Amino acid sequence: MGETVVIQVGGKMTIGHDAEVHDAIYAALDEGAVNIVMNMGRVTKWTPPASASWWRPTPTVTKRGGRFLLVGLPARVATVLQITNLLGVLETFDQMDDALATLSKESG
């Protein structure tokens, strides 16, 4: 597995529907991923409790010397992350190219 894994997230991100994302993150980490980039651009429905499945691994990624990046946050997700002060903790990007360029600059 490569150093950076991009996880495409789409459809519902609600309690019960978030297990697939959770499993994908931990599978990537188990297979040796250092950086996790989550493309959230295709999320159609989201509830705040479901977000724990994707922000909770952030310390694990950081301890391994990697970064956990979120790309293309829908407006509602960004608003809730801002209200809960998670937006200042999580690294977010509007475009995938910008996120990957940031990681590329660090490794190059």
N, C-alpha and C positions, 0 to 999 in steps of 0.2 A: 504494500500500500504506500502511496505517496505521502510526503510530509504534510500536504494540505488536502483536506477533503471538503468538497462542496456538497452540501445537503440541500436538495430542492424541496421546499415545503409548499404545499398547495392544498386548497380545499379547506376543510374544517380544522380548526385548532381549538377544540373544546375538550373538556374532561372526557376521557374515553377515546377520543380521536387522536390524542397526543402521544399515545404509546409508540406508534410507528416512528415518530421523530426521536423520541427518547431512545428507542432501541437502535436507531441508525447512528445516533451520536456515540453511544457506548460501544457499538460494534466497531466504529471507526477508531475509537480510542484503543480498544482491545487489539486491533490489528496494527497499531503503531502510528496512527495519525498524530501529528504534533499540533497543527492548526485546523480549526473547524470553521468553515464559512457557511452560514445558513442563508439561503436565498428565500426570503419570505414574501417575495413579490406576487405570488399566486394564492395567498391566503384569502379566502372568501368569507370566513366566519371565524371569530376569535373571542375567547373569554379569558379574562385575566388569570384565573386559577390554572389554566392549561400552560401558561408560560413557564411555570416551574420546571417543566420537563426539558426546556431548552436553556434556561439560564443557570440552573443548578450545576451543570458540569463545568462552568467557567473556572472555578478554582482548580479543578483537576487539570484542565488544559494549561492554566498559568503555571502550576507547579512543574509541569513537564517542559516549561520554557516556550510554550506556544501561545497562540492568540485565538480568541473566540470572537468572530465577527458576524454581525447581522447585516444583511443587505436587503434593500427594498421594503422597508417596513411600511405596512399599510398605515394610514393616518391614525386610525383608532388605536392601533398597537403603540405607535410612537407617543400618542397622547397619554395613554395609561402608564407607559414606562417613564414618561416625564413626571407625572403626578407622583409616582411611587419612588422617584429618585433613582430608578434603575437605568435611565437613559444616560446618566452621567457615569455609570459604572461599566455599562456594556458599550463596546465599540460598534458604531453603526455607519453604514455607507449607503448612499442612494443608488450607486451603480456597482455591479459586480467587477467591472474593470478596475475601478478605483480601489476596491478591497484587495484584489489580487495584486495590483501594482504595489500597494503598501507592503504586502508580505514579501513580494519579490525584491523590493529595495532592501529589506532587512536581511535577506539571505544572500544577496549579491554583493 
